[in-house]
């Protein structure tokens, strides 16, 4: 249940949807569990409704173009109208931010003075940040 609510909130955050704006959620997967959890997910996720589908194809058709989250065996669609131009601009901005972060981290790691003086844990953390940023960037550019 917590994972479902977290997924709804993450989708709202990624799409810059205000928590005050109530939108419908379409769900498919473990139908019995989703039916029981629907009122709780609706209340905690601040949704207008939770519609549980038993047919994945029907859900895909009704929620075409909607942002998707997968939670275990459940597929969630947040039914909103996506402004393609605005979404493209948002993703471009995020890609630019990630490239900047990668450049900063690589500059730090390329500085021999920093690597020599910093504790090993800090250097390792910077290396992990670079790897995470690169992985996220690869997903966005795909």
N, CA, C and O atoms as a MOPAC input file, in Angstrom:
PM7 MOZYME 1SCF
protein

 N      0.83900 1    -1.19300 1     0.00000 1
 C      0.00000 1     0.00000 1     0.00000 1
 C      0.87800 1     1.24800 1     0.00000 1
 O      0.63400 1     2.19500 1    -0.74800 1
 N      1.89800 1     1.23400 1     0.84500 1
 C      2.80100 1     2.38900 1     0.92400 1
 C      3.49400 1     2.61800 1    -0.41800 1
 O      3.64800 1     3.76000 1    -0.85100 1
 N      3.90800 1     1.54200 1    -1.07200 1
 C      4.58500 1     1.66200 1    -2.36700 1
 C      3.65100 1     2.25400 1    -3.42000 1
 O      4.08700 1     3.03900 1    -4.26300 1
 N      2.36800 1     1.88700 1    -3.37900 1
 C      1.39900 1     2.44000 1    -4.33000 1
 C      1.23000 1     3.94100 1    -4.12400 1
 O      1.23800 1     4.71200 1    -5.08300 1
 N      1.07900 1     4.34600 1    -2.87200 1
 C      0.90800 1     5.76700 1    -2.56200 1
 C      2.17300 1     6.54000 1    -2.93900 1
 O      2.09200 1     7.62900 1    -3.50800 1
 N      3.34500 1     5.97100 1    -2.62000 1
 C      4.60800 1     6.62300 1    -2.98300 1
 C      4.71700 1     6.78900 1    -4.49500 1
 O      5.16100 1     7.83200 1    -4.97500 1
 N      4.31600 1     5.76600 1    -5.24700 1
 C      4.37600 1     5.83300 1    -6.70900 1
 C      3.46100 1     6.93600 1    -7.23600 1
 O      3.83700 1     7.67100 1    -8.14900 1
 N      2.26300 1     7.05500 1    -6.66500 1
 C      1.33200 1     8.12300 1    -7.07200 1
 C      1.93800 1     9.49500 1    -6.79900 1
 O      1.89200 1    10.38700 1    -7.64500 1
 N      2.49800 1     9.64800 1    -5.62100 1
 C      3.10200 1    10.93200 1    -5.25400 1
 C      4.30800 1    11.24400 1    -6.12600 1
 O      4.51500 1    12.39600 1    -6.50900 1
 N      5.10700 1    10.22400 1    -6.44400 1
 C      6.26200 1    10.43800 1    -7.31400 1
 C      5.82600 1    10.86500 1    -8.71200 1
 O      6.42200 1    11.76500 1    -9.30200 1
 N      4.78500 1    10.21900 1    -9.24200 1
 C      4.27600 1    10.60700 1   -10.55800 1
 C      3.79100 1    12.05300 1   -10.54300 1
 O      4.05100 1    12.81200 1   -11.47600 1
 N      3.08700 1    12.42600 1    -9.48100 1
 C      2.60300 1    13.80600 1    -9.36700 1
 C      3.77800 1    14.78000 1    -9.34000 1
 O      3.75200 1    15.82200 1    -9.99300 1
 N      4.80900 1    14.42200 1    -8.57100 1
 C      5.98100 1    15.28900 1    -8.46700 1
 C      6.71500 1    15.41400 1    -9.78700 1
 O      7.11700 1    16.51300 1   -10.17000 1
 N      6.89600 1    14.30000 1   -10.49000 1
 C      7.60000 1    14.32100 1   -11.77200 1
 C      6.85500 1    15.15400 1   -12.80600 1
 O      7.47400 1    15.80500 1   -13.64800 1
 N      5.53100 1    15.13400 1   -12.74000 1
 C      4.72400 1    15.85200 1   -13.71800 1
 C      4.33800 1    17.25300 1   -13.23300 1
 O      3.55800 1    17.94400 1   -13.88900 1
 N      4.88000 1    17.67000 1   -12.09200 1
 C      4.60800 1    18.99300 1   -11.51700 1
 C      3.11300 1    19.24700 1   -11.33000 1
 O      2.60300 1    20.30600 1   -11.69700 1
 N      2.42500 1    18.27400 1   -10.76200 1
 C      0.99600 1    18.40900 1   -10.49400 1
 C      0.83100 1    18.77800 1    -9.02800 1
 O      1.34800 1    18.09200 1    -8.14600 1
 N      0.12300 1    19.84400 1    -8.77500 1
 C     -0.10900 1    20.31300 1    -7.41500 1
 C     -0.86000 1    19.25300 1    -6.60700 1
 O     -1.75600 1    18.59600 1    -7.13600 1
 N     -0.50200 1    19.08000 1    -5.33100 1
 C     -1.24000 1    18.13600 1    -4.48500 1
 C     -2.71800 1    18.52000 1    -4.34200 1
 O     -3.55700 1    17.66800 1    -4.04800 1
 N     -3.03000 1    19.79400 1    -4.54900 1
 C     -4.41700 1    20.23700 1    -4.44300 1
 C     -5.24000 1    19.78400 1    -5.65000 1
 O     -6.46200 1    19.67000 1    -5.56000 1
 N     -4.58100 1    19.52900 1    -6.76700 1
 C     -5.28400 1    19.09600 1    -7.97700 1
 C     -5.53500 1    17.59400 1    -7.90900 1
 O     -4.59500 1    16.80100 1    -7.84600 1
 N     -6.78900 1    17.21700 1    -7.92100 1
 C     -7.14500 1    15.79700 1    -7.83100 1
 C     -7.30700 1    15.23000 1    -9.23900 1
 O     -8.08700 1    15.73500 1   -10.04600 1
 N     -6.55400 1    14.17300 1    -9.51000 1
 C     -6.58200 1    13.53200 1   -10.82500 1
 C     -6.90300 1    12.04600 1   -10.65100 1
 O     -6.65100 1    11.48300 1    -9.58500 1
 N     -7.45600 1    11.40300 1   -11.69000 1
 C     -7.76400 1     9.97500 1   -11.57500 1
 C     -6.52900 1     9.09600 1   -11.77100 1
 O     -5.58200 1     9.46500 1   -12.46600 1
 N     -6.56800 1     7.93700 1   -11.14300 1
 C     -5.50400 1     6.93900 1   -11.27900 1
 C     -6.12300 1     5.67300 1   -11.84100 1
 O     -7.15500 1     5.20800 1   -11.35600 1
 N     -5.48800 1     5.11500 1   -12.87000 1
 C     -5.91400 1     3.83900 1   -13.44000 1
 C     -4.90300 1     2.80100 1   -12.99900 1
 O     -3.69600 1     3.03100 1   -13.07200 1
 N     -5.39500 1     1.65300 1   -12.54100 1
 C     -4.50800 1     0.60600 1   -12.02900 1
 C     -4.87800 1    -0.74400 1   -12.62600 1
 O     -6.04700 1    -1.03400 1   -12.88300 1
 N     -3.85800 1    -1.55800 1   -12.83800 1
 C     -4.04200 1    -2.90900 1   -13.36300 1
 C     -3.01800 1    -3.80800 1   -12.69900 1
 O     -1.88200 1    -3.39400 1   -12.46300 1
 N     -3.41000 1    -5.02600 1   -12.39800 1
 C     -2.47500 1    -5.96100 1   -11.77200 1
 C     -3.22100 1    -6.88000 1   -10.82900 1
 O     -4.12900 1    -7.60500 1   -11.23700 1
 N     -2.83300 1    -6.84500 1    -9.56800 1
 C     -3.46900 1    -7.68300 1    -8.54900 1
 C     -4.83400 1    -7.07700 1    -8.21100 1
 O     -4.96000 1    -6.30600 1    -7.25900 1
 N     -5.85400 1    -7.43200 1    -8.99900 1
 C     -7.16800 1    -6.78900 1    -8.92400 1
 C     -7.78100 1    -6.83500 1    -7.52600 1
 O     -8.32900 1    -5.83700 1    -7.05800 1
 N     -7.69300 1    -7.97400 1    -6.86400 1
 C     -8.30300 1    -8.11800 1    -5.54300 1
 C     -7.67100 1    -7.13800 1    -4.54600 1
 O     -8.37500 1    -6.44300 1    -3.81300 1
 N     -6.34600 1    -7.09700 1    -4.53100 1
 C     -5.63600 1    -6.18200 1    -3.63100 1
 C     -5.94000 1    -4.73000 1    -3.99500 1
 O     -6.18100 1    -3.90200 1    -3.11600 1
 N     -5.92800 1    -4.42500 1    -5.29100 1
 C     -6.17000 1    -3.04900 1    -5.73000 1
 C     -7.57300 1    -2.58200 1    -5.35600 1
 O     -7.75700 1    -1.42000 1    -4.99400 1
 N     -8.56800 1    -3.47100 1    -5.43800 1
 C     -9.93800 1    -3.10500 1    -5.05700 1
 C     -9.99900 1    -2.73600 1    -3.57800 1
 O    -10.65000 1    -1.76200 1    -3.19900 1
 N     -9.31700 1    -3.51700 1    -2.74800 1
 C     -9.31100 1    -3.26100 1    -1.30400 1
 C     -8.52500 1    -1.98800 1    -0.99200 1
 O     -8.93700 1    -1.19600 1    -0.14400 1
 N     -7.39900 1    -1.79000 1    -1.67100 1
 C     -6.51700 1    -0.66300 1    -1.38500 1
 C     -6.99200 1     0.64300 1    -2.01600 1
 O     -6.55800 1     1.71500 1    -1.59500 1
 N     -7.86700 1     0.58300 1    -3.00900 1
 C     -8.27700 1     1.76700 1    -3.77400 1
 C     -8.71700 1     2.95800 1    -2.91600 1
 O     -8.23900 1     4.06700 1    -3.15500 1
 N     -9.60600 1     2.78200 1    -1.92500 1
 C    -10.02300 1     3.95400 1    -1.14300 1
 C     -8.86800 1     4.59600 1    -0.35900 1
 O     -8.81800 1     5.81500 1    -0.19600 1
 N     -7.95000 1     3.76000 1     0.11800 1
 C     -6.81400 1     4.28000 1     0.87600 1
 C     -5.84400 1     5.02200 1    -0.04600 1
 O     -5.35300 1     6.09900 1     0.29100 1
 N     -5.57800 1     4.43200 1    -1.20900 1
 C     -4.68700 1     5.06700 1    -2.18400 1
 C     -5.29800 1     6.38800 1    -2.64400 1
 O     -4.59300 1     7.38400 1    -2.80400 1
 N     -6.62100 1     6.38800 1    -2.85500 1
 C     -7.30300 1     7.60300 1    -3.29300 1
 C     -7.15600 1     8.71600 1    -2.25700 1
 O     -6.86200 1     9.85900 1    -2.60700 1
 N     -7.35900 1     8.38500 1    -0.99700 1
 C     -7.27400 1     9.39200 1     0.06400 1
 C     -5.83800 1     9.85500 1     0.28300 1
 O     -5.57500 1    11.05600 1     0.33800 1
 N     -4.91100 1     8.90900 1     0.40900 1
 C     -3.52100 1     9.26300 1     0.70900 1
 C     -2.79900 1     9.87800 1    -0.48400 1
 O     -1.89200 1    10.69100 1    -0.31000 1
 N     -3.19800 1     9.49400 1    -1.69700 1
 C     -2.56800 1    10.03300 1    -2.90100 1
 C     -3.25800 1    11.27500 1    -3.42000 1
 O     -2.84000 1    11.84600 1    -4.42800 1
 N     -4.32700 1    11.70500 1    -2.73100 1
 C     -5.12000 1    12.87000 1    -3.12200 1
 C     -5.56100 1    12.76200 1    -4.58200 1
 O     -5.27100 1    13.62700 1    -5.40900 1
 N     -6.26900 1    11.67400 1    -4.86600 1
 C     -6.73700 1    11.38800 1    -6.21600 1
 C     -8.24300 1    11.58600 1    -6.30000 1
 O     -8.94300 1    11.46000 1    -5.29500 1
 N     -8.75000 1    11.89900 1    -7.50100 1
 C    -10.19400 1    12.05700 1    -7.66700 1
 C    -10.88300 1    10.69900 1    -7.68100 1
 O    -12.00500 1    10.56300 1    -7.19200 1
 N    -10.20900 1     9.68800 1    -8.24300 1
 C    -10.74900 1     8.33200 1    -8.25800 1
 C     -9.62200 1     7.34700 1    -8.52500 1
 O     -8.57000 1     7.71600 1    -9.04600 1
 N     -9.85200 1     6.09200 1    -8.16200 1
 C     -8.93800 1     5.00400 1    -8.51000 1
 C     -9.78100 1     3.98300 1    -9.25500 1
 O    -10.69300 1     3.38000 1    -8.69000 1
 N     -9.46800 1     3.79900 1   -10.52300 1
 C    -10.21700 1     2.86400 1   -11.36200 1
 C     -9.35300 1     1.63000 1   -11.58300 1
 O     -8.25600 1     1.72600 1   -12.13300 1
 N     -9.84800 1     0.46800 1   -11.15600 1
 C     -9.09800 1    -0.78400 1   -11.27300 1
 C     -9.56800 1    -1.52300 1   -12.52600 1
 O    -10.75600 1    -1.79400 1   -12.69900 1
 N     -8.62100 1    -1.83600 1   -13.38100 1
 C     -8.89800 1    -2.56200 1   -14.62500 1
 C     -8.44600 1    -4.00800 1   -14.48200 1
 O     -7.41400 1    -4.29000 1   -13.87300 1
 N     -9.23100 1    -4.92400 1   -15.05000 1
 C     -8.79600 1    -6.31900 1   -15.12000 1
 C     -8.17000 1    -6.59200 1   -16.48000 1
 O     -7.42800 1    -7.56100 1   -16.64200 1
 N     -8.46600 1    -5.74200 1   -17.45800 1
 C     -7.93100 1    -5.88200 1   -18.81100 1
 C     -6.88000 1    -4.80000 1   -19.04800 1
 O     -7.20000 1    -3.61200 1   -19.09400 1
 N     -5.63300 1    -5.21700 1   -19.19700 1
 C     -4.53300 1    -4.26300 1   -19.37600 1
 C     -4.68900 1    -3.46100 1   -20.66000 1
 O     -4.36000 1    -2.27500 1   -20.68800 1
 N     -5.18500 1    -4.08500 1   -21.72300 1
 C     -5.33700 1    -3.38600 1   -23.00300 1
 C     -6.35100 1    -2.24700 1   -22.88900 1
 O     -6.13900 1    -1.16900 1   -23.44300 1
 N     -7.45000 1    -2.48400 1   -22.17300 1
 C     -8.46500 1    -1.44200 1   -21.98200 1
 C     -7.88800 1    -0.27400 1   -21.19100 1
 O     -8.16300 1     0.88700 1   -21.49600 1
 N     -7.08700 1    -0.58600 1   -20.17200 1
 C     -6.46800 1     0.47300 1   -19.37600 1
 C     -5.51600 1     1.29300 1   -20.24100 1
 O     -5.50700 1     2.52200 1   -20.16800 1
 N     -4.71700 1     0.61400 1   -21.06000 1
 C     -3.76700 1     1.30900 1   -21.93900 1
 C     -4.50600 1     2.23500 1   -22.89600 1
 O     -4.05200 1     3.34600 1   -23.16900 1
 N     -5.64100 1     1.77700 1   -23.40100 1
 C     -6.40600 1     2.58200 1   -24.34300 1
 C     -6.98900 1     3.81200 1   -23.64600 1
 O     -6.90900 1     4.91900 1   -24.17800 1
 N     -7.57200 1     3.63000 1   -22.46900 1
 C     -8.16600 1     4.74500 1   -21.72600 1
 C     -7.10900 1     5.73400 1   -21.23600 1
 O     -7.35900 1     6.93700 1   -21.16800 1
 N     -5.93300 1     5.21900 1   -20.89800 1
 C     -4.88900 1     6.07100 1   -20.32800 1
 C     -3.74500 1     6.33800 1   -21.28100 1
 O     -2.61300 1     6.54800 1   -20.84500 1
 N     -4.02000 1     6.33500 1   -22.57800 1
 C     -2.96200 1     6.54300 1   -23.57500 1
 C     -2.22100 1     7.85100 1   -23.32000 1
 O     -2.83800 1     8.90500 1   -23.16200 1
 N     -0.90600 1     7.77300 1   -23.28100 1
 C     -0.07800 1     8.96100 1   -23.09600 1
 C      0.08400 1     9.39500 1   -21.65300 1
 O      0.72300 1    10.41300 1   -21.38700 1
 N     -0.47600 1     8.65300 1   -20.72100 1
 C     -0.39000 1     9.02400 1   -19.30500 1
 C      0.93100 1     8.53500 1   -18.71800 1
 O      1.46800 1     7.51700 1   -19.15600 1
 N      1.45800 1     9.26200 1   -17.72200 1
 C      2.67700 1     8.79100 1   -17.05800 1
 C      2.40900 1     7.47900 1   -16.32100 1
 O      1.34000 1     7.28800 1   -15.74100 1
 N      3.39100 1     6.58200 1   -16.35200 1
 C      3.22700 1     5.22100 1   -15.83600 1
 C      4.20200 1     4.94700 1   -14.69700 1
 O      5.33400 1     5.43100 1   -14.70500 1
 N      3.75200 1     4.16900 1   -13.72300 1
 C      4.62800 1     3.65800 1   -12.66300 1
 C      4.30400 1     2.17800 1   -12.48800 1
 O      3.14400 1     1.77100 1   -12.56200 1
 N      5.33800 1     1.38500 1   -12.25600 1
 C      5.16400 1    -0.04200 1   -12.00500 1
 C      5.51100 1    -0.29100 1   -10.54100 1
 O      6.59800 1     0.06100 1   -10.08200 1
 N      4.57700 1    -0.90100 1    -9.81500 1
 C      4.79200 1    -1.22500 1    -8.40800 1
 C      4.51700 1    -2.71200 1    -8.24200 1
 O      3.36600 1    -3.14700 1    -8.22000 1
 N      5.58900 1    -3.48300 1    -8.12700 1
 C      5.42600 1    -4.93000 1    -8.03100 1
 C      4.78500 1    -5.44700 1    -9.30500 1
 O      5.33900 1    -5.30500 1   -10.39500 1
 N      3.60400 1    -6.05300 1    -9.15900 1
 C      2.88200 1    -6.57800 1   -10.32300 1
 C      1.78500 1    -5.62600 1   -10.77700 1
 O      0.97300 1    -5.97700 1   -11.63300 1
 N      1.75500 1    -4.43100 1   -10.21200 1
 C      0.71400 1    -3.46000 1   -10.52400 1
 C      1.26000 1    -2.35900 1   -11.41900 1
 O      2.37200 1    -1.86600 1   -11.22900 1
 N      0.44900 1    -1.99000 1   -12.39600 1
 C      0.81100 1    -0.89800 1   -13.29400 1
 C     -0.14600 1     0.25000 1   -13.01200 1
 O     -1.36400 1     0.06800 1   -13.01100 1
 N      0.40900 1     1.43000 1   -12.77500 1
 C     -0.39500 1     2.59800 1   -12.43800 1
 C     -0.25200 1     3.65500 1   -13.52600 1
 O      0.85100 1     3.93300 1   -13.99500 1
 N     -1.38700 1     4.24400 1   -13.92400 1
 C     -1.39000 1     5.34600 1   -14.88400 1
 C     -2.05700 1     6.53900 1   -14.22000 1
 O     -3.17100 1     6.42400 1   -13.70800 1
 N     -1.39600 1     7.66800 1   -14.22500 1
 C     -1.97700 1     8.89400 1   -13.69500 1
 C     -2.60500 1     9.61800 1   -14.87500 1
 O     -1.89300 1    10.15100 1   -15.72600 1
 N     -3.92300 1     9.64100 1   -14.93400 1
 C     -4.63200 1    10.15100 1   -16.11100 1
 C     -4.63700 1    11.67600 1   -16.11600 1
 O     -5.47100 1    12.31800 1   -15.47700 1
 N     -3.68900 1    12.23100 1   -16.84900 1
 C     -3.62200 1    13.68200 1   -17.02500 1
 C     -3.30700 1    13.96400 1   -18.48400 1
 O     -2.78600 1    13.11100 1   -19.20200 1
 N     -3.62900 1    15.15500 1   -18.89800 1
 C     -3.26100 1    15.58100 1   -20.24500 1
 C     -1.83100 1    16.09700 1   -20.17700 1
 O     -1.51800 1    16.99000 1   -19.38900 1
 N     -0.97200 1    15.52800 1   -21.00700 1
 C      0.43200 1    15.93000 1   -21.00400 1
 C      0.65800 1    16.93800 1   -22.12100 1
 O      0.34600 1    16.67800 1   -23.28300 1
 N      1.19900 1    18.08200 1   -21.75600 1
 C      1.60600 1    19.08100 1   -22.74300 1
 C      2.98000 1    18.64500 1   -23.23700 1
 O      3.98000 1    18.78400 1   -22.53200 1
 N      3.01700 1    18.11900 1   -24.45400 1
 C      4.24200 1    17.52600 1   -24.98600 1
 C      5.38000 1    18.54100 1   -25.03100 1
 O      6.51400 1    18.21200 1   -24.68300 1
 N      5.09400 1    19.75600 1   -25.45000 1
 C      6.14000 1    20.78100 1   -25.54200 1
 C      6.69400 1    21.11600 1   -24.15600 1
 O      7.90600 1    21.24700 1   -23.98300 1
 N      5.80800 1    21.25300 1   -23.17500 1
 C      6.24700 1    21.57000 1   -21.81400 1
 C      7.04600 1    20.41200 1   -21.22700 1
 O      8.03800 1    20.63000 1   -20.53200 1
 N      6.61900 1    19.18500 1   -21.50200 1
 C      7.33400 1    18.01000 1   -20.99200 1
 C      8.71200 1    17.90900 1   -21.63500 1
 O      9.69200 1    17.57200 1   -20.97000 1
 N      8.78300 1    18.20100 1   -22.92400 1
 C     10.07100 1    18.17700 1   -23.62400 1
 C     11.01200 1    19.23200 1   -23.02600 1
 O     12.19700 1    18.96900 1   -22.82000 1
 N     10.48000 1    20.41300 1   -22.75300 1
 C     11.28600 1    21.48100 1   -22.15300 1
 C     11.75800 1    21.08000 1   -20.75800 1
 O     12.90500 1    21.33600 1   -20.39000 1
 N     10.87700 1    20.45200 1   -19.98400 1
 C     11.23500 1    20.02400 1   -18.63000 1
 C     12.35400 1    18.98300 1   -18.67600 1
 O     13.30700 1    19.05400 1   -17.90100 1
 N     12.23200 1    18.02100 1   -19.58500 1
 C     13.25800 1    16.98300 1   -19.69900 1
 C     14.57700 1    17.56400 1   -20.19600 1
 O     15.64600 1    17.15100 1   -19.74400 1
 N     14.51100 1    18.51300 1   -21.11600 1
 C     15.73700 1    19.15800 1   -21.60700 1
 C     16.44700 1    19.89500 1   -20.47500 1
 O     17.67200 1    19.85000 1   -20.36100 1
 N     15.67000 1    20.56600 1   -19.65000 1
 C     16.23300 1    21.29300 1   -18.51000 1
 C     16.89800 1    20.32200 1   -17.52800 1
 O     17.97500 1    20.60300 1   -17.00300 1
 N     16.25200 1    19.18300 1   -17.28700 1
 C     16.80500 1    18.17200 1   -16.38000 1
 C     18.08700 1    17.57500 1   -16.95800 1
 O     19.04400 1    17.33200 1   -16.22100 1
 N     18.11300 1    17.33800 1   -18.26600 1
 C     19.31800 1    16.81400 1   -18.91900 1
 C     20.46800 1    17.80200 1   -18.76500 1
 O     21.59100 1    17.40200 1   -18.46200 1
 N     20.19700 1    19.08700 1   -18.97200 1
 C     21.23700 1    20.11200 1   -18.81100 1
 C     21.75100 1    20.14900 1   -17.37500 1
 O     22.95500 1    20.27200 1   -17.14600 1
 N     20.83600 1    20.04200 1   -16.40400 1
 C     21.23300 1    20.05600 1   -14.99300 1
 C     22.13400 1    18.86400 1   -14.68800 1
 O     23.15600 1    19.00800 1   -14.01700 1
 N     21.75300 1    17.68400 1   -15.18200 1
 C     22.55600 1    16.47900 1   -14.94000 1
 C     23.94100 1    16.59700 1   -15.56500 1
 O     24.93400 1    16.19900 1   -14.95600 1
 N     24.01100 1    17.13600 1   -16.76500 1
 C     25.31700 1    17.31400 1   -17.41700 1
 C     26.20400 1    18.24500 1   -16.59000 1
 O     27.40500 1    18.01000 1   -16.45500 1
 N     25.60700 1    19.30100 1   -16.04000 1
 C     26.35600 1    20.22100 1   -15.18300 1
 C     26.86900 1    19.53500 1   -13.92900 1
 O     28.01400 1    19.74100 1   -13.52700 1
 N     26.02300 1    18.72000 1   -13.31200 1
 C     26.42900 1    17.99300 1   -12.10100 1
 C     27.55100 1    17.00700 1   -12.40900 1
 O     28.49700 1    16.87500 1   -11.63300 1
 N     27.44400 1    16.31700 1   -13.54000 1
 C     28.48500 1    15.36100 1   -13.93400 1
 C     29.80600 1    16.09500 1   -14.14200 1
 O     30.85500 1    15.62400 1   -13.70400 1
 N     29.75700 1    17.23800 1   -14.80400 1
 C     30.97000 1    18.03100 1   -15.04200 1
 C     31.60400 1    18.45600 1   -13.72400 1
 O     32.82100 1    18.36200 1   -13.55900 1
 N     30.77700 1    18.92900 1   -12.77400 1
 C     31.30500 1    19.35300 1   -11.46900 1
 C     31.96500 1    18.19500 1   -10.72900 1
 O     33.07200 1    18.32800 1   -10.20800 1
 N     31.27500 1    17.06100 1   -10.68800 1
 C     31.81200 1    15.89900 1    -9.96700 1
 C     33.09000 1    15.38400 1   -10.61700 1
 O     34.04600 1    15.03500 1    -9.92500 1
 N     33.10300 1    15.33700 1   -11.94300 1
 C     34.30000 1    14.85500 1   -12.63900 1
 C     35.47100 1    15.82100 1   -12.45400 1
 O     36.62400 1    15.39400 1   -12.39200 1
 N     35.17700 1    17.12200 1   -12.36400 1
 C     36.23500 1    18.09900 1   -12.11600 1
 C     36.83500 1    17.87900 1   -10.72600 1
 O     38.05000 1    17.95000 1   -10.54600 1
 N     35.96900 1    17.61100 1    -9.75000 1
 C     36.44900 1    17.32700 1    -8.39400 1
 C     37.33800 1    16.09300 1    -8.39400 1
 O     38.43400 1    16.09500 1    -7.83500 1
 N     36.84000 1    15.03300 1    -9.03700 1
 C     37.58900 1    13.77700 1    -9.05500 1
 C     38.86000 1    13.88300 1    -9.89700 1
 O     39.81100 1    13.13300 1    -9.67900 1
 N     38.88200 1    14.80100 1   -10.84500 1
 C     40.06800 1    15.01100 1   -11.67500 1
 C     41.12700 1    15.84000 1   -10.97100 1
 O     42.27600 1    15.88000 1   -11.40800 1
 N     40.75100 1    16.50100 1    -9.88600 1
 C     41.67500 1    17.32300 1    -9.11600 1
 C     42.45500 1    16.40500 1    -8.16600 1
 O     41.89700 1    15.88900 1    -7.19700 1
 N     43.72600 1    16.20900 1    -8.44600 1
 C     44.54300 1    15.28800 1    -7.64400 1
 C     44.64200 1    15.73400 1    -6.19300 1
 O     44.73100 1    14.90000 1    -5.29200 1
 N     44.62700 1    17.03700 1    -5.96200 1
 C     44.69700 1    17.56400 1    -4.60400 1
 C     43.46600 1    17.12100 1    -3.80000 1
 O     43.58200 1    16.70000 1    -2.64900 1
 N     42.28900 1    17.22400 1    -4.42600 1
 C     41.05000 1    16.80600 1    -3.75400 1
 C     41.10000 1    15.31100 1    -3.44000 1
 O     40.80800 1    14.89800 1    -2.31700 1
 N     41.46600 1    14.51100 1    -4.42600 1
 C     41.49300 1    13.05300 1    -4.26100 1
 C     42.49400 1    12.65000 1    -3.17900 1
 O     42.23800 1    11.72700 1    -2.40600 1
 N     43.64000 1    13.34400 1    -3.12500 1
 C     44.67800 1    13.00400 1    -2.15000 1
 C     44.27800 1    13.40500 1    -0.73000 1
 O     44.56500 1    12.67800 1     0.22100 1
 N     43.61500 1    14.55900 1    -0.58000 1
 C     43.30000 1    15.08000 1     0.75200 1
 C     41.96800 1    14.58900 1     1.31400 1
 O     41.82000 1    14.44300 1     2.52700 1
 N     41.01800 1    14.34000 1     0.45100 1
 C     39.67600 1    13.96800 1     0.92400 1
 C     39.67300 1    12.54000 1     1.46600 1
 O     40.41100 1    11.68100 1     0.98200 1
 N     38.83800 1    12.29500 1     2.47300 1
 C     38.70800 1    10.92100 1     2.97500 1
 C     38.19700 1    10.00200 1     1.85700 1
 O     37.49100 1    10.43700 1     0.94800 1
 N     38.56400 1     8.74700 1     1.94900 1
 C     38.18300 1     7.77600 1     0.91500 1
 C     36.66500 1     7.70400 1     0.74100 1
 O     36.17300 1     7.51900 1    -0.37200 1
 N     35.93000 1     7.84800 1     1.83500 1
 C     34.46600 1     7.78200 1     1.76700 1
 C     33.89800 1     8.91500 1     0.91300 1
 O     32.93400 1     8.71500 1     0.17400 1
 N     34.49200 1    10.09900 1     1.01400 1
 C     34.02200 1    11.25300 1     0.24300 1
 C     34.30800 1    11.04300 1    -1.24100 1
 O     33.46100 1    11.32500 1    -2.09000 1
 N     35.50100 1    10.54700 1    -1.54700 1
 C     35.86800 1    10.28300 1    -2.94200 1
 C     34.92900 1     9.21800 1    -3.52000 1
 O     34.45700 1     9.33700 1    -4.65100 1
 N     34.67200 1     8.18900 1    -2.73100 1
 C     33.77600 1     7.11300 1    -3.17100 1
 C     32.36400 1     7.64500 1    -3.40000 1
 O     31.68800 1     7.24700 1    -4.34900 1
 N     31.92700 1     8.54800 1    -2.52300 1
 C     30.59800 1     9.14100 1    -2.65600 1
 C     30.50700 1     9.94500 1    -3.95700 1
 O     29.49800 1     9.87200 1    -4.65900 1
 N     31.54300 1    10.70200 1    -4.27800 1
 C     31.55700 1    11.48000 1    -5.52200 1
 C     31.52600 1    10.55700 1    -6.73800 1
 O     30.85200 1    10.84900 1    -7.72600 1
 N     32.25400 1     9.44800 1    -6.66400 1
 C     32.25000 1     8.49200 1    -7.77400 1
 C     30.85700 1     7.88300 1    -7.95000 1
 O     30.40200 1     7.66400 1    -9.07300 1
 N     30.19000 1     7.61400 1    -6.83300 1
 C     28.83900 1     7.05900 1    -6.89200 1
 C     27.87600 1     8.09100 1    -7.47800 1
 O     27.00300 1     7.74400 1    -8.27300 1
 N     28.03300 1     9.35600 1    -7.08900 1
 C     27.17700 1    10.41800 1    -7.62700 1
 C     27.32600 1    10.51000 1    -9.13800 1
 O     26.33500 1    10.62700 1    -9.85800 1
 N     28.57700 1    10.45600 1    -9.62200 1
 C     28.81600 1    10.52700 1   -11.06700 1
 C     28.11800 1     9.35600 1   -11.75800 1
 O     27.46100 1     9.54000 1   -12.78300 1
 N     28.25800 1     8.16200 1   -11.20200 1
 C     27.63300 1     6.97800 1   -11.80100 1
 C     26.10500 1     7.11400 1   -11.81500 1
 O     25.45900 1     6.78700 1   -12.81100 1
 N     25.53300 1     7.59800 1   -10.71100 1
 C     24.08200 1     7.77700 1   -10.63500 1
 C     23.60100 1     8.82300 1   -11.64000 1
 O     22.60600 1     8.61400 1   -12.33300 1
 N     24.31400 1     9.95000 1   -11.71300 1
 C     23.94700 1    11.00200 1   -12.66200 1
 C     24.01500 1    10.48900 1   -14.09500 1
 O     23.13700 1    10.78300 1   -14.90700 1
 N     25.06100 1     9.71800 1   -14.40500 1
 C     25.20900 1     9.18400 1   -15.76700 1
 C     24.09600 1     8.19500 1   -16.09400 1
 O     23.59500 1     8.17800 1   -17.21800 1
 N     23.70400 1     7.37400 1   -15.12600 1
 C     22.61800 1     6.41400 1   -15.34600 1
 C     21.29500 1     7.14300 1   -15.60300 1
 O     20.54200 1     6.77900 1   -16.50600 1
 N     21.02800 1     8.16600 1   -14.80600 1
 C     19.80100 1     8.94300 1   -14.98600 1
 C     19.81200 1     9.65300 1   -16.33100 1
 O     18.80000 1     9.68500 1   -17.03100 1
 N     20.95600 1    10.21900 1   -16.68900 1
 C     21.09500 1    10.91400 1   -17.96900 1
 C     20.85000 1     9.95400 1   -19.13200 1
 O     20.18100 1    10.30700 1   -20.10300 1
 N     21.38600 1     8.75500 1   -19.03100 1
 C     21.18900 1     7.75400 1   -20.09500 1
 C     19.70200 1     7.42100 1   -20.25400 1
 O     19.21900 1     7.25600 1   -21.37500 1
 N     18.97400 1     7.32100 1   -19.13100 1
 C     17.53500 1     7.03800 1   -19.19400 1
 C     16.79100 1     8.18000 1   -19.88100 1
 O     15.91400 1     7.94700 1   -20.71200 1
 N     17.14800 1     9.41300 1   -19.52700 1
 C     16.44900 1    10.56400 1   -20.09400 1
 C     16.74600 1    10.74600 1   -21.57700 1
 O     15.88500 1    11.18500 1   -22.33900 1
 N     17.94900 1    10.41100 1   -21.97800 1
 C     18.32100 1    10.58900 1   -23.38000 1
 C     17.81100 1     9.45500 1   -24.25800 1
 O     17.79700 1     9.57700 1   -25.48300 1
 N     17.39300 1     8.36000 1   -23.64600 1
 C     16.91000 1     7.20200 1   -24.43400 1
 C     15.55300 1     7.47900 1   -25.05000 1
 O     15.00200 1     6.62100 1   -25.73900 1

